[in-house]
Amino acid sequence: MTIAEVNWGGSSTRGRPTLRSVTADERLARVSEEVPRIPWDKFLRDTFTWRAGEHIGLIGPTGLGKTTMLINLLPLHPYVVVFVTKPQDETMQALVDRRGWHKMERWIGLDPKQFPHRVLWPDATKLESEHLQQHVFHEAFAKIYREKGWVVALDELWYLDNILHLDRDIKTYLLQARSLKISLLMGTQRPAWVPVEVYSQSTHLFFWRTNDETDLKRISGIGWRSADLIREVVANLELHQTLYVNTRTGAMARTRCPEVKV
């Protein structure tokens, strides 16, 4: 979206169009027209279809709803494992304690039908735990790749990519795992920190509000046909509201998932 529009009803006496600035109200009107608000239940029923092998990116600042969205999406597939990197995480512990998810410190061969929902949580209570985490997650990526059919949820993509240096595993999944019916469900904080493969290989992207110019420039520079509109929407989202973008069809919507007690 440009910052000026042609006004064909202007006062030019030579028949040439004049340019006028687009007001904030006009920009928001365009957003409302082209990116509708859709209640969560209707969004899941009519707009969002997540097929096996399709990747999802959840991109936005801490505290606006990424983990809530992740928890809402987990039940949509039968075989899911969450990679947990924090020493303590109440939300992930609740999956184990209240929902009966199977907690593992390393990936071992278990019957998927008996243990379809798993939390992979290596010990991270020591400063030197990064080496253990890196080994456990790398090994799991390799074994899941052979097993096929899983959703791998990464609530801290940046940490896995930049601190544990698992970027090669993640990019291989993004580029190759679709044919194995493996999906990545990835959460990360800032658009500017996201590997370009997340944008190019994910079918579904969810953005939360940011006004950071570096982040907005990254969104505008990705090369989507609607990149400027996406930038405008992201900058004006309400608190906890999210912008959904289907990168294959171009469909967009604004929605907000409910809080889920785990």
N, C-alpha and C positions, 0 to 999 in steps of 0.2 A: 504494500500500500504506500503510495506516495504521499507527500505532505501537501500536495496541491492537486486540484481537479479542474478539468475544463468546465467553464461555465458558458454554455452555448446561448444563454439568455442575457449575456452581458451587453454593454453599451457600445461595443466596438462598431464604428461606422464603416469599416472596410470589410466586414463580413468575417473577420478572423476571431477565433475564440479568445476569451480572456481567461486568466488563471486567478483562482481565489483560494485562499487557505481553507483547509478543511477544519471545521471546529471540532472540539472534543465531543460535543453531542452527536455530531454527524458520524464520527468514528465509532462511537458506542452504538449508534443505530445500525451501522453496518455490521458490527460484531453480533448484535442481537438477531439480525436478519440471517446472516450466513453461518453463525455458530449457535444453534439453539440450546437453551437449557432443557435438559431431559432428566426427570426423576430417576433415581438409581434403578428401581425395579423395571421401569420401562426401558432404560438404557440396556440392561442385561437381556431383556426380552426382544427388543426390536433393533438395537444398534450394534451391540458387541457380540461377536462370535469368535471364540478362541479355539482354533483347531490345533491338534497335536503337531508339534514342530514349529509353531509360530512363536516368535520371541516377543517379550513385552519389556519396555523400559518405563520406569517410574522415576521422574526427574523433578526435584524440587527441594527447597530448604528444609532443614530439620524442623519438626513440630507442626507441619501443615497437613500431614495425612498420608505420607508414603507407606508407613508400616500398616496403618489402618486399611489402605487399599490392598496391600499385599495379603493381609489376613482375609479380606473379602474375596480375593481371587483364588486363594488356595483350594477351596472346595470344588472349583470348577473342573478339576482334573483328578482322575482316580489315583495316580501314582506321583507323589510329590515328596521331595526332600528339601529342607531348608538348611543352607550352610550358615552357621552362626559363628561370628568372630569375636564377640564381646565376652569378657570374663563373666559378666552377669547380664541377664536380659530377661526382665519380668515377663514380657510378652511371649518370648520363645519358651520360657520355663512353663508358662501356663498352657502352651500347646501340649507339653508333656504331662503335666499334672492333671489338667482338667479335660483335655480332649483325647488323651491316651496315645499321643504320638510317640513313636519309639525313638528314644535317645541313643545315639551312637557316638563313640569317641573316635572311631574310624569306620570306613565302609567295609562291611563284610557281606558275604553271600547269604542273604536271607530270602525266603519265599516272598516275592512282591505281593501276592494275594493275601498272605498272612500279615505282612508289615508294609502296607501301601503308603503310609504316612510316616515320615522320618525326620528327625532333627539331627544333623551331623554337627557335633559340638566338641571339637578337641579342646583340651585344657588350654586356657589362655590367661592363667592367673599369675604368670611370671613374666618378667621383662623379656626373657629369652624365648618366650612361647612362640614367637613368630616362625622359628624354624620348624617346630612341630606342626603348627597350623599349615604352613606351606606344604609340607610333606603329605599330611593327611588329605588336604583338599586336592592336591595334584593327583594323588593316588585314586581318590574318589572320582575325579573327572575322568580318568582313564577307564575305570571299571564301569561307570555309568554309561560311558560311550559304547562299551561292548554290550551292555545289557539292553540299551535302547528303551525308548518309550517313557522316560521320566520327565517330569518338570523339575528343574533345579532352580530354587529360589535363592537369590543372592541379595540380602538386605543391605550389604555394604560393598557395592561394586568397586568404589574407589579404593577402599582398603585392600581388597583382593587383587586389584589391578596394579596398584602403585606401591603398596607396602609389602605384600606377599609375592609380588612379581609373577602373578599367574595370568598375565595378559595374553600369553600365547595360548593357554588352555581356553580362555574365554573367547578369544578371536576365532579359534578353531571351531568351537561350539556355534558361534554366530554364523560362521561361513559354511559349515559342513553338517551340523547336527540336524538340520531340518529334515533331511532324507531319512534320518533314523528316528523320526518322531520324537525328538528331544527338544524341549522348550526351555529357554532361560527366562526367568522372571527376575528382573534386575532393578534394584533401587539405588539411586545415587543423588547427591545433593545439588550439583550445579550443572547446567547445560554446558558450560565451558570446560568442565572436567570429563565429559563423557567421550569415550573413544568414538571416532567417526563411524565405526562398524555398528555401534548400537543404533545409530540413526539410519544407516543404510540397510541393515539386515533385520531390524525389528519390524514386525507387522503392526504392532500396537504401541503407541506412546502416550503417556499421561504426563502432563506438565502442571506444576503448581506455580503460584505467582512469584515473580521476581522482577525487581526493577534495576538489577545490576546491569550496567551497560555492556560489560564484557559478555555476560550470559546472553543478553538480547542480541548482540552482534553475532554470536555463534549461531543462534537460531535463524537469524536473517541470512546468514551466509551458507546455510546447508545446501541450498539449491532446490528446495521444494517450490512448486508453483505458487503455493500459498504461504511462503515463508514470512512475508511481511505481515500478513493477516495474523498468522500464528504469534508473531512477536507482539502485535497489538493486543491480542487476547491475553497472552501470558502476563503482560504488564498491568492488565486491568482486572485480573481474576479476583473474586471475593476470597476472603479468608477460608481456607479448607476446600474451596472449590477447585476442580481440576479440569483441564482441557484435554480431551481425548482426540487423538489423531490416528486414523488408519492410513498408514503410508502406502498401502496398495490401492485403495479405492479413493482416497482423498477425503473420506467422510470425517467430519469434525463435530464435536458436541461438548457442551459444558455440563458437568454433573458433579455430584458429591455423594460418596459412598457413606453408609451409616457407620457409626461406632459399633464395633463388635466386641462383646465380652468373651474373652477366652479363659 
